[in-house]
Amino acid sequence: MYILLTGYIPFTGSSVDSVFKNIKKKDPWMDIKEWRGISIEAKDLVIKCLEKIPAKWIKIAEVLEHDWFKNEKETYLD
């Protein structure tokens, strides 16, 4: 979802190993320019989908009920 919205990967590094270390230890890269036109609801969902702590992972039912999906459905169904 992050890549679809921004065109970039959420974690970078100089090697595959450094990318995996960044996935485990760092927050996703959210450059202001890339996120400028993206809704607050979409950003919220992306952040929830990239949660590092398994006990806090968003459930699929919660994803489907998230405001971003609800707002998009309403936009296209009107």
N, CA, C and O atoms as a GROMACS GRO file, in nm:
protein
  312
    1MET      N    1   0.083  -0.117   0.000
    1MET     CA    2   0.000   0.000   0.000
    1MET      C    3   0.088   0.125   0.000
    1MET      O    4   0.060   0.222  -0.071
    2TYR      N    5   0.194   0.123   0.080
    2TYR     CA    6   0.287   0.236   0.085
    2TYR      C    7   0.342   0.265  -0.054
    2TYR      O    8   0.344   0.380  -0.098
    3ILE      N    9   0.386   0.163  -0.122
    3ILE     CA   10   0.445   0.181  -0.256
    3ILE      C   11   0.340   0.229  -0.355
    3ILE      O   12   0.369   0.315  -0.438
    4LEU      N   13   0.220   0.176  -0.347
    4LEU     CA   14   0.114   0.218  -0.438
    4LEU      C   15   0.080   0.366  -0.419
    4LEU      O   16   0.050   0.436  -0.516
    5LEU      N   17   0.083   0.414  -0.296
    5LEU     CA   18   0.048   0.553  -0.268
    5LEU      C   19   0.160   0.651  -0.300
    5LEU      O   20   0.133   0.764  -0.342
    6THR      N   21   0.286   0.610  -0.280
    6THR     CA   22   0.397   0.704  -0.293
    6THR      C   23   0.490   0.677  -0.411
    6THR      O   24   0.553   0.768  -0.463
    7GLY      N   25   0.497   0.552  -0.453
    7GLY     CA   26   0.593   0.515  -0.557
    7GLY      C   27   0.729   0.478  -0.502
    7GLY      O   28   0.822   0.452  -0.579
    8TYR      N   29   0.742   0.476  -0.371
    8TYR     CA   30   0.869   0.444  -0.306
    8TYR      C   31   0.851   0.334  -0.204
    8TYR      O   32   0.740   0.308  -0.158
    9ILE      N   33   0.964   0.270  -0.167
    9ILE     CA   34   0.959   0.170  -0.061
    9ILE      C   35   0.968   0.241   0.075
    9ILE      O   36   1.028   0.348   0.084
   10PRO      N   37   0.908   0.184   0.179
   10PRO     CA   38   0.907   0.252   0.308
   10PRO      C   39   1.039   0.248   0.384
   10PRO      O   40   1.061   0.328   0.475
   11PHE      N   41   1.127   0.156   0.349
   11PHE     CA   42   1.255   0.143   0.417
   11PHE      C   43   1.366   0.133   0.314
   11PHE      O   44   1.351   0.064   0.212
   12THR      N   45   1.475   0.201   0.339
   12THR     CA   46   1.587   0.200   0.246
   12THR      C   47   1.711   0.152   0.317
   12THR      O   48   1.713   0.137   0.439
   13GLY      N   49   1.815   0.127   0.240
   13GLY     CA   50   1.943   0.085   0.295
   13GLY      C   51   2.041   0.062   0.183
   13GLY      O   52   2.002   0.053   0.066
   14SER      N   53   2.167   0.054   0.218
   14SER     CA   54   2.272   0.036   0.117
   14SER      C   55   2.288  -0.109   0.074
   14SER      O   56   2.356  -0.137  -0.025
   15SER      N   57   2.226  -0.201   0.147
   15SER     CA   58   2.232  -0.343   0.111
   15SER      C   59   2.102  -0.408   0.158
   15SER      O   60   2.024  -0.349   0.231
   16VAL      N   61   2.082  -0.530   0.115
   16VAL     CA   62   1.963  -0.604   0.157
   16VAL      C   63   1.962  -0.619   0.309
   16VAL      O   64   1.858  -0.602   0.373
   17ASP      N   65   2.078  -0.651   0.366
   17ASP     CA   66   2.086  -0.666   0.512
   17ASP      C   67   2.049  -0.536   0.584
   17ASP      O   68   1.978  -0.539   0.685
   18SER      N   69   2.098  -0.422   0.533
   18SER     CA   70   2.067  -0.296   0.600
   18SER      C   71   1.919  -0.260   0.585
   18SER      O   72   1.862  -0.199   0.675
   19VAL      N   73   1.856  -0.297   0.474
   19VAL     CA   74   1.712  -0.274   0.458
   19VAL      C   75   1.636  -0.356   0.562
   19VAL      O   76   1.545  -0.304   0.626
   20PHE      N   77   1.672  -0.484   0.580
   20PHE     CA   78   1.605  -0.568   0.679
   20PHE      C   79   1.625  -0.514   0.821
   20PHE      O   80   1.534  -0.519   0.903
   21LYS      N   81   1.745  -0.463   0.850
   21LYS     CA   82   1.769  -0.404   0.982
   21LYS      C   83   1.682  -0.280   1.001
   21LYS      O   84   1.627  -0.259   1.109
   22ASN      N   85   1.668  -0.200   0.897
   22ASN     CA   86   1.584  -0.080   0.906
   22ASN      C   87   1.437  -0.114   0.923
   22ASN      O   88   1.364  -0.044   0.994
   23ILE      N   89   1.393  -0.221   0.860
   23ILE     CA   90   1.254  -0.266   0.877
   23ILE      C   91   1.228  -0.298   1.023
   23ILE      O   92   1.122  -0.265   1.077
   24LYS      N   93   1.324  -0.364   1.087
   24LYS     CA   94   1.307  -0.404   1.227
   24LYS      C   95   1.319  -0.288   1.325
   24LYS      O   96   1.253  -0.287   1.429
   25LYS      N   97   1.405  -0.189   1.294
   25LYS     CA   98   1.440  -0.089   1.394
   25LYS      C   99   1.388   0.053   1.367
   25LYS      O  100   1.373   0.130   1.461
   26LYS      N  101   1.361   0.088   1.243
   26LYS     CA  102   1.327   0.226   1.212
   26LYS      C  103   1.181   0.242   1.172
   26LYS      O  104   1.113   0.145   1.136
   27ASP      N  105   1.134   0.365   1.181
   27ASP     CA  106   1.001   0.397   1.131
   27ASP      C  107   1.007   0.409   0.979
   27ASP      O  108   1.113   0.437   0.924
   28PRO      N  109   0.894   0.388   0.911
   28PRO     CA  110   0.895   0.400   0.765
   28PRO      C  111   0.930   0.542   0.722
   28PRO      O  112   0.898   0.639   0.790
   29TRP      N  113   0.994   0.550   0.608
   29TRP     CA  114   1.036   0.678   0.552
   29TRP      C  115   0.913   0.747   0.496
   29TRP      O  116   0.849   0.696   0.404
   30MET      N  117   0.879   0.863   0.551
   30MET     CA  118   0.761   0.937   0.507
   30MET      C  119   0.802   1.078   0.469
   30MET      O  120   0.777   1.174   0.542
   31ASP      N  121   0.864   1.089   0.353
   31ASP     CA  122   0.907   1.219   0.302
   31ASP      C  123   0.786   1.309   0.282
   31ASP      O  124   0.686   1.267   0.222
   32ILE      N  125   0.792   1.430   0.331
   32ILE     CA  126   0.680   1.523   0.326
   32ILE      C  127   0.626   1.539   0.183
   32ILE      O  128   0.505   1.534   0.162
   33LYS      N  129   0.714   1.557   0.086
   33LYS     CA  130   0.672   1.579  -0.053
   33LYS      C  131   0.588   1.463  -0.106
   33LYS      O  132   0.488   1.485  -0.173
   34GLU      N  133   0.629   1.342  -0.077
   34GLU     CA  134   0.560   1.223  -0.129
   34GLU      C  135   0.422   1.202  -0.064
   34GLU      O  136   0.333   1.144  -0.125
   35TRP      N  137   0.408   1.250   0.057
   35TRP     CA  138   0.283   1.228   0.131
   35TRP      C  139   0.189   1.348   0.124
   35TRP      O  140   0.079   1.342   0.179
   36ARG      N  141   0.230   1.455   0.059
   36ARG     CA  142   0.153   1.580   0.058
   36ARG      C  143   0.008   1.562   0.013
   36ARG      O  144  -0.082   1.613   0.079
   37GLY      N  145  -0.016   1.492  -0.094
   37GLY     CA  146  -0.151   1.477  -0.148
   37GLY      C  147  -0.227   1.356  -0.098
   37GLY      O  148  -0.334   1.324  -0.151
   38ILE      N  149  -0.173   1.288   0.001
   38ILE     CA  150  -0.235   1.165   0.050
   38ILE      C  151  -0.316   1.196   0.176
   38ILE      O  152  -0.269   1.268   0.264
   39SER      N  153  -0.436   1.142   0.184
   39SER     CA  154  -0.526   1.172   0.294
   39SER      C  155  -0.472   1.125   0.429
   39SER      O  156  -0.390   1.034   0.437
   40ILE      N  157  -0.519   1.191   0.533
   40ILE     CA  158  -0.482   1.154   0.670
   40ILE      C  159  -0.525   1.010   0.698
   40ILE      O  160  -0.453   0.936   0.766
   41GLU      N  161  -0.642   0.971   0.647
   41GLU     CA  162  -0.691   0.834   0.669
   41GLU      C  163  -0.599   0.732   0.604
   41GLU      O  164  -0.570   0.628   0.664
   42ALA      N  165  -0.552   0.760   0.484
   42ALA     CA  166  -0.460   0.668   0.416
   42ALA      C  167  -0.329   0.656   0.492
   42ALA      O  168  -0.277   0.546   0.509
   43LYS      N  169  -0.275   0.769   0.538
   43LYS     CA  170  -0.151   0.767   0.615
   43LYS      C  171  -0.168   0.685   0.742
   43LYS      O  172  -0.081   0.606   0.779
   44ASP      N  173  -0.280   0.704   0.809
   44ASP     CA  174  -0.308   0.631   0.932
   44ASP      C  175  -0.310   0.481   0.908
   44ASP      O  176  -0.252   0.404   0.985
   45LEU      N  177  -0.375   0.439   0.802
   45LEU     CA  178  -0.382   0.296   0.771
   45LEU      C  179  -0.245   0.240   0.736
   45LEU      O  180  -0.211   0.130   0.779
   46VAL      N  181  -0.167   0.313   0.659
   46VAL     CA  182  -0.032   0.266   0.624
   46VAL      C  183   0.052   0.248   0.750
   46VAL      O  184   0.119   0.146   0.765
   47ILE      N  185   0.047   0.345   0.838
   47ILE     CA  186   0.124   0.335   0.963
   47ILE      C  187   0.079   0.214   1.044
   47ILE      O  188   0.162   0.142   1.100
   48LYS      N  189  -0.051   0.190   1.050
   48LYS     CA  190  -0.101   0.074   1.124
   48LYS      C  191  -0.059  -0.057   1.059
   48LYS      O  192  -0.035  -0.155   1.129
   49CYS      N  193  -0.051  -0.060   0.928
   49CYS     CA  194  -0.010  -0.181   0.856
   49CYS      C  195   0.140  -0.209   0.872
   49CYS      O  196   0.184  -0.323   0.855
   50LEU      N  197   0.217  -0.106   0.904
   50LEU     CA  198   0.362  -0.123   0.919
   50LEU      C  199   0.404  -0.134   1.065
   50LEU      O  200   0.523  -0.120   1.096
   51GLU      N  201   0.311  -0.160   1.154
   51GLU     CA  202   0.340  -0.177   1.297
   51GLU      C  203   0.440  -0.290   1.316
   51GLU      O  204   0.428  -0.397   1.256
   52LYS      N  205   0.539  -0.267   1.400
   52LYS     CA  206   0.644  -0.366   1.423
   52LYS      C  207   0.609  -0.469   1.531
   52LYS      O  208   0.658  -0.581   1.527
   53ILE      N  209   0.526  -0.432   1.625
   53ILE     CA  210   0.492  -0.520   1.737
   53ILE      C  211   0.372  -0.608   1.698
   53ILE      O  212   0.262  -0.557   1.678
   54PRO      N  213   0.394  -0.740   1.688
   54PRO     CA  214   0.286  -0.829   1.643
   54PRO      C  215   0.156  -0.815   1.721
   54PRO      O  216   0.048  -0.824   1.663
   55ALA      N  217   0.164  -0.794   1.851
   55ALA     CA  218   0.042  -0.782   1.932
   55ALA      C  219  -0.040  -0.660   1.893
   55ALA      O  220  -0.159  -0.653   1.922
   56LYS      N  221   0.023  -0.563   1.828
   56LYS     CA  222  -0.046  -0.440   1.787
   56LYS      C  223  -0.085  -0.440   1.639
   56LYS      O  224  -0.143  -0.343   1.590
   57TRP      N  225  -0.055  -0.549   1.568
   57TRP     CA  226  -0.088  -0.554   1.425
   57TRP      C  227  -0.236  -0.535   1.402
   57TRP      O  228  -0.319  -0.588   1.477
   58ILE      N  229  -0.270  -0.460   1.299
   58ILE     CA  230  -0.409  -0.438   1.263
   58ILE      C  231  -0.465  -0.567   1.201
   58ILE      O  232  -0.398  -0.633   1.121
   59LYS      N  233  -0.585  -0.601   1.238
   59LYS     CA  234  -0.652  -0.720   1.184
   59LYS      C  235  -0.718  -0.686   1.050
   59LYS      O  236  -0.752  -0.570   1.026
   60ILE      N  237  -0.735  -0.785   0.964
   60ILE     CA  238  -0.794  -0.761   0.833
   60ILE      C  239  -0.935  -0.701   0.845
   60ILE      O  240  -0.972  -0.615   0.766
   61ALA      N  241  -1.011  -0.745   0.943
   61ALA     CA  242  -1.145  -0.688   0.963
   61ALA      C  243  -1.136  -0.540   0.997
   61ALA      O  244  -1.220  -0.461   0.954
   62GLU      N  245  -1.034  -0.502   1.074
   62GLU     CA  246  -1.014  -0.361   1.108
   62GLU      C  247  -0.972  -0.280   0.985
   62GLU      O  248  -1.012  -0.165   0.968
   63VAL      N  249  -0.890  -0.342   0.901
   63VAL     CA  250  -0.848  -0.276   0.776
   63VAL      C  251  -0.971  -0.246   0.692
   63VAL      O  252  -0.988  -0.134   0.642
   64LEU      N  253  -1.057  -0.345   0.675
   64LEU     CA  254  -1.175  -0.329   0.591
   64LEU      C  255  -1.275  -0.229   0.648
   64LEU      O  256  -1.355  -0.172   0.573
   65GLU      N  257  -1.271  -0.208   0.778
   65GLU     CA  258  -1.360  -0.111   0.843
   65GLU      C  259  -1.293   0.024   0.865
   65GLU      O  260  -1.354   0.116   0.920
   66HIS      N  261  -1.168   0.036   0.822
   66HIS     CA  262  -1.094   0.160   0.843
   66HIS      C  263  -1.160   0.276   0.768
   66HIS      O  264  -1.219   0.257   0.662
   67ASP      N  265  -1.148   0.396   0.824
   67ASP     CA  266  -1.209   0.515   0.763
   67ASP      C  267  -1.165   0.538   0.619
   67ASP      O  268  -1.244   0.586   0.537
   68TRP      N  269  -1.041   0.502   0.586
   68TRP     CA  270  -0.994   0.524   0.448
   68TRP      C  271  -1.077   0.444   0.349
   68TRP      O  272  -1.116   0.496   0.244
   69PHE      N  273  -1.103   0.317   0.381
   69PHE     CA  274  -1.186   0.236   0.293
   69PHE      C  275  -1.329   0.285   0.289
   69PHE      O  276  -1.391   0.291   0.183
   70LYS      N  277  -1.382   0.320   0.404
   70LYS     CA  278  -1.520   0.370   0.410
   70LYS      C  279  -1.535   0.497   0.329
   70LYS      O  280  -1.632   0.512   0.254
   71ASN      N  281  -1.441   0.590   0.342
   71ASN     CA  282  -1.449   0.717   0.269
   71ASN      C  283  -1.433   0.696   0.119
   71ASN      O  284  -1.500   0.761   0.040
   72GLU      N  285  -1.346   0.605   0.080
   72GLU     CA  286  -1.326   0.578  -0.063
   72GLU      C  287  -1.448   0.513  -0.123
   72GLU      O  288  -1.487   0.546  -0.235
   73LYS      N  289  -1.510   0.420  -0.050
   73LYS     CA  290  -1.633   0.356  -0.099
   73LYS      C  291  -1.742   0.460  -0.122
   73LYS      O  292  -1.810   0.459  -0.225
   74GLU      N  293  -1.757   0.550  -0.026
   74GLU     CA  294  -1.859   0.654  -0.037
   74GLU      C  295  -1.831   0.745  -0.156
   74GLU      O  296  -1.924   0.787  -0.225
   75THR      N  297  -1.705   0.776  -0.180
   75THR     CA  298  -1.668   0.864  -0.291
   75THR      C  299  -1.704   0.801  -0.425
   75THR      O  300  -1.757   0.869  -0.513
   76TYR      N  301  -1.677   0.672  -0.440
   76TYR     CA  302  -1.701   0.607  -0.568
   76TYR      C  303  -1.846   0.562  -0.586
   76TYR      O  304  -1.890   0.539  -0.699
   77LEU      N  305  -1.920   0.548  -0.477
   77LEU     CA  306  -2.058   0.503  -0.488
   77LEU      C  307  -2.157   0.619  -0.504
   77LEU      O  308  -2.273   0.597  -0.540
   78ASP      N  309  -2.111   0.740  -0.477
   78ASP     CA  310  -2.200   0.858  -0.491
   78ASP      C  311  -2.231   0.888  -0.636
   78ASP      O  312  -2.304   0.983  -0.665
   0.00000   0.00000   0.00000
